[in-house]
Structure formats: structure tokens, C-alpha cells
Amino acid sequence: MSLSDYLFPLSTNRISKTGGELRHQLHINRGEISLEELDTGDVVLVGIPYQMNKKLEHSESVDLVRQELYQLAGRESFKNKIIDAGDLRNGQDVKGTLYSLKNLLGILNEQGVFTLLIGGSGLFNLGILMHLESVIGRYTYTLVEPWFSLAEFIEYGLVDFNLLNCYNLGNQSYYLTKPQEEWLRKYQYESLRLGRMRGHLEETEPYLRDSDGCSISIHALKNAEAPAQKQAHPNGLYNEEACQLARYAGLAGNLSVFGIFDYFPPEDKNRVTARLIAQMLWFTIEGYQMRYLEHPYSDNHFQKFLVSLDDHKITFYKSERTSRWWMEIPHKDRARNQVFPCNQSDYDAACRHEIPERWLHVYQKLNFHNL
């Protein structure tokens, strides 16, 4: 298989040669880029120019974002190649297109690149999940959106949700339907409400650090911040918060694919949302260039803290290089405790003789939910 089997290259009449500093750091696929040119650590941009409206319809969303992205500043610190590989080819139907995305991600994963997906409906989360399931088995995925859309996609029958550990960040309770709430409870997926994130955005970082993939829906932002939404939502994230989440995604060592979905160009006055998405991608790339891979069990630059509660002892680790935290959680089927990312707030709660909420949730899932 080659990239051309799954991607439309970018013609010069679609994307011009002019642009800012970042444009001159980009390698654009005009039809000549091959798999052999992809090196481990490269950043590969892939456009998904399709919106779901009962059936897939073509959208100009990706090119609008590209035009804004190409205008942004470059950085000498961007040491890995950044490649705009073109747009995903559509299949004969919705499922065919989802399989195209799955297969493309599989090819890119074999090359060891970091994939950024631009545009498309949230439905394309399914293609990412299909890919992660095929290469990892049990995997973790973060959805930043005001509801839990995966519950609506069960009808496609393409994903085994028993293999998925999902984090739903930024949800708004008045949008969560009963089926969605039951779905979250059934699979014990963790959920962090918008109100809890507000003013404490750093609490989201461990979720992304623990994830294999992530997507942010434009619906997760306030309409006043990002007007290019098919349905306007008065509440949501601020632009700065969305950019910080995108940076966390870039920094996350396990995360191999990141998407920004649900951009709706007809509502994008003055291209405000296209510029925002471009900036989010810029912060993701910056975060990726600053990734530092570390783990308490394999590196020796960690401080170890043992906190005794009434019925439990919890071991915490703090990196002396990045100041990030991890905590140990027992697993009924493992001789050694599992280590999960956490925040200092979890350590502080344990020091107050309170079992950290995240520790309790993961402990219950590991030991009582067959994982």
C-alpha cells in the first residue's frame, strides 16, 4: 500500500506557495511524498474534508484551516519534519470512509509518526478507535466534547467498546442524555465536567498523558469563542483553554493521533474559528517537539512519596525533571502495582487522609470491571 491509495495530494491551485514561516517549514504532498520519506517522530497532517449530514458531504473546512496554519510563525525548535500529507480519500459509503481512515492511520503508525487530523465530523472518532483497537487491543482515548457522542455511534458496530477506556472532558450535564449517562456508567468511563475544568485546567493533563489518542470537538467551545458550529452553544471552553488542551495533547508521550473535529465553515465569520484551529494545531506541534518520555519504573529521576491512609497506602512519584506526578494503583491480576498519571492535587488529597477520586475510580475499574 502507498499513501496515494488513501490520500489526495494537494494541488498548487488549491494551496498556494506563499505563506508565513511555518509554510516554509512544511513539506507539502504534491503527489511525490512516499512512505520511505517518513521518519520516526515526523508530524503528519491529514485533512478530512467531510461532514456528516445523513450522508457524507464534502466540505472546504480543511483548506480554510490550512490557509491560516501556513501563515503562523515557525520555530527552530521544530526539529522533526512537518508534512501536510493531503486529504483522506472517501470510500463508497460512510463505513468505507471510516475503514480508509483506519487503514491510513495503521500505515502511518508503522512509520512511527505523530498524526494530526483536521476537520470532519465527530463520527471520524470511530475510525481512530478502529485503528487503536487493531494495533493496541485495550487502549485509552480522550474525547473533549460537551456530550458523549460515542453512545450514538453504536449502530455502526465497528468498535468493541469493552476494549476502550475513555475520558470525556468538558461535558455539560444538560446535554448528557439518559442513554449517554447509562453508557458512561456501564463502561465506567471517566468524565470531567466543564465546571470542574474551569480554573483548574491542569487537572486534565494526566488524562491526556494516559491516552493513546484524543480529539477536540469545536462544539466543546463557547459559540462566542468559536462561531463555526452547526448548532450554537452558549457555554463551553474558552479559546485559551482549547489551545492549552491541544498543547497537553502534543506533550502526551503515548498519544499518537490527535484530531480537531466538527468545524462548520458556513458559520465562520471572518474565519475566526479557522484561525483558532490553526493556533490549536500550532500549540500541539509545539508541545510535541517538547515531549519528554519518562516513567517511574524505568527512570531514576523521581522522588517517591508513601502516604498512609486508614486502610490504604498510596505511593506517589514526582519527576525531578518535569514536575509531573504519577501514583500506584493495585491490580488484582498483576503482581506489581500499575502506575497512572495524576496531579499534585491527588497527592495533597491523600495527605489530608482523603482517597483521591481518580485513584478510587481507577482502582474500582481495574479490580471490578474485568480490565
N, C-alpha and C positions, 0 to 999 in steps of 0.2 A: 504494500500500500504506500501511496505517496500523499503529500499534503494536498496536491491538486484534486485528489479523489474526494476530499471533504471541504475544500476551501475555494472560494472565488478570489483570485488575486485582485489587487487594487489597480485599476487603470489610471493613467495620468489625467484623463478628463474628469475623473471623479475626485481625486485628491491631488492638489497642485504640489509643485516642488517648493513653493515658498512656505515660510513659517518661521517660528521663533527658534530658540536654541535647542529645545527638545526635538524639534523636527529634524535637525541636523545630526542628532544622536541616534535617531531611529533608523532601523533597516526596514524598508517597506517591501513587501512581497508584490512584485510586479509580474510574477509568474515564474521567477527563476530561483526562488529560495527552496532548497531541498532539506530533507531531514538531516543529511550529513553536515549541514551548516549550523545545526542547533547544538549548542554545548550545554552541559550541566550548569544550571544556575542562570541561564538566559531567561528574560522576561518576554513572554509571547502574548500579544494582544490578539483577541479573536472577536470579531463582530457577530452579533446575532440579530439581523435586521428583520425580525418577525414579531408581530403582535398577534395575540390570540383573540379573535372575535368570532366565536363559534368555529371558525377555521383559521388557519394561519394566513395572515396578510402581511405583505411586505411593508416595511417602514423605513424612513430616511433617518431614523434615530442615530444609527451608528456613525454615519458620515458627519452629522452635526456635532457629535461629541469629538470625533477625530479632529475636526477643524479647530475646535477650541483647545484640545490637548496639544496639538502641534505648535500652538502659539506660546506655550508655557516655557519657563526657564529650564535650562539644562543644568546638570551638575557634574563636576569632575568626579564626584564620589559615586556616580552611577557606573560602577566598574563592569557590570555584566551587560551583554548586548540586550537591547530592547528592540523587539521585532514586531511590527504590525503585519500579522500573517494573512489578513484579509477577512472575508465573511464566510460563515458557515453555509454550506450548500443545503438547500431544503430537500427533504425526502418526498416520497409520493403522498404522504399524509402526515398527521401530527406525530404518530408513533415512529414513522420512518425518519423524521427530522430529529426526534429525541435520540434515536439509535445512532444517527450521524454524529451528534454531539458526543455521545458516549464513546464511540469508536475513535473520534478525533482526540478526545481527552486521553484515551488509552495510549495512542501513539505518542502524544506529547509527554505523557508521564514516563514512557520508556526512555525518552531523551533527557529526563531529569530537569525539565524547565518549570518555571512558575507561570501559570496561565491566568490571564485576566480576561474575563468575558464582559463585553459591552453590549447593553441593550437587550431587547427581547422581553417577553412576558415572564412572570414568575414561574410559569409552567416549566421553564427550562431548568429549574432546580431538579426536576426529575432526571434529566439527562446527566447532571452532575452526580446525583445519588446512584444512578445505574452504574456510572463509571467507578465510583469509590467502592461500591459493593463488589464489583468484579475484580478489583485489584487489591483490596484490603480485607474484605469479608465483613467483620464488625468494624464500624467506623463512626466518627463523630462529625456532626455538621451543625453550623450555626446559621440560623435564619434571623435577619433583622427586619421585622415587619410588624404591623400593628395587630395582626391576627395570626392564625396558624393555617396557612394555605394548603399545606401538605394533606390535611384531612380531606380536602376537596378533590384531591387527585387520585384517591384510592381506586376509582373506577378504571384507571388505565392498567392496573395490575402489573406494573413494571418493576416495582421495588418491594423487597421483603423488609417491612418496617421493623421486624424483630431484630434485624442486624444493625439498625440505626440508633445511635444515641444522639438526640437532637437538643439544641439550645435555642429557645425562641426569645430573642431580646427585643425590647421596645414594644411589647404588646400592650394593647389598650383594652381594658376589660369589657367595655361596652361593644366591642367588635367581636369578642370571642363567643361564638355560638355554642349551644349545648353540645352538638357533635364534636366541635373542636376541643372544648374543655374535657369531654369524655376521652377523646383521643390522647390528649396530653396526660391524663391520669392513667389511662390504660397502659401506655408505654413508659410511664414515669419520666417523661421528657421535662427537663428543667426550663423554667420560664422566668424572665426578669421583666417586670412591668416598667413602663415608661417613667412613671412617677418615682420609682426606686432608682432608676438610672440618672434622673435629673439631679445634678450637683454631685453625683458620685460615679462619674463615667468610668473611673479607673477600675470599678468593680467588674466591668465587662471584659477586661483584658485577659483574665485567666480562662474564660470560656473560649475565647479565640485562640489562646495558646494551646488549648486542649483539642482544637478542631483540625480535621483533615481538609475541610472545605468550608466556604462561607459565601453568603450573598446578602446584599442590602437592597431592599425594595425602596424605590422612590416614595412609595406610599407611607413609609415609616417617618417621613419628614413632614413638618407643617407645610400646608399649601402655600402659605405666605413666604416660606423659605425656598420651596421647590414647586413652582406652579404647574409644571408639566406632568400632571396626574390626570388619569382618565376620570377619576372621581375626586373632587376636592376634599381634603381632610383638614379640619381646623387645628387639630393638635398633632404633636409629633416632635421629632428631633429638630434641633437647630442645625444650621449648616456646619458650624464649627464642630459639633458633636459627631456629625456624619463623617467629617474629614478625620477626626481623631479615631473613630472606629475603623476607618479604612487604613489608617496608619498601623493600628494594632494588628489588623489582618496581615499587613506586609511583614511585620515583626515576628509573627507567629511561626515558630520553626517547623511545625508539622504541616502547615497549611500549603497545599499545592495548587489550589484553584480558588479564585475569588471572582464573583460576578456582581454587577450592578444592573438590576432589572426594573421593568415597569415604567421606563421613561416614555412619555406620550407627547411627541413633538407638537401636535396641533394646539396645545395649551401653553407652549413655551414662549411667552412674550419676551422679546429681546434676548432670547437664548440664555436666560438666567440659569435654567436647570442644566443645560448642556455644559455651561461653564462650571457649574458645581460638580457635575460628574467628572469632568476633566480634572478638576482640582482633587477630587477624591482619588482618582487613579494616580495622580502625581504623588499624593501622600502614601499610597500603597506601594508605589515603586520606591520611594524614599525609605519607607520602613523596611522593605525587602532588602535594600542594599545595606541596611544596618543590622540585619539578623545576626544573632549570636546564639549558636546551638549549645545548650548545656543541660545537664541532668544531675540531680543529687546523687544518684547511684554510680555515675561514671566519671564525675569531675570532683576535684578536691578543693575547690574554692568556695565551699559552702559552710555557713555557720549552722549548727544543729541545735534545736531547742526542744526540750521534752517538757510538755505541760501535763500535769496530773489533775484530772477531774475526779469526781466521786467514783465513777465506775469505769472510766477510760483513761488511758494515757495517749496523748496525741503528739507525734513527732513532727516538727516543722523544720523546714530548711530555708535559709535565706542566702541568695547568691551574693558574694562579696564583689562581684563584677557588675552585675546589672540591678541589684537590689530587688530582684523578683523572688516570690515566695512559692513554696510547694508544701504539701502536707501528706503524711502517710495515712492510708485507709486500709484496714484488713479486708481480705477477700477469702471467702470460705473455701475456694478451690485452689488457692495459691499458698505456697509455703511462706513466701515473702510478701509483706505489705505492698500494696500498689501506691504509687506516688502521683498526686494530682496537683495541677496548678491552683494557687489560691492567692488571696490578698493578705496584707498585714492585718486588715480588719478581722480576718478569721483567726489569726494568732491572738489579737487583742481580745476577741470574744472568749477564746479558750482561757486566757489569763484571768478573765472575770468569772471563771468557772461556768461558762456557758458553752454548750456544744455548738460549734459553728453550723449554721443552717446548711451550708454547702457540704460540709463533712457528713452530716446526718443523711442528706438526700443521696449522696453518692454511696454511702455505706449501705443504706437500705436497697439501693438498686443493685449493687454488687452482690449482696448476700441473699436477697429475697426475690430477685427478678430474673434469675437464670442467666446472668451475664458472666 
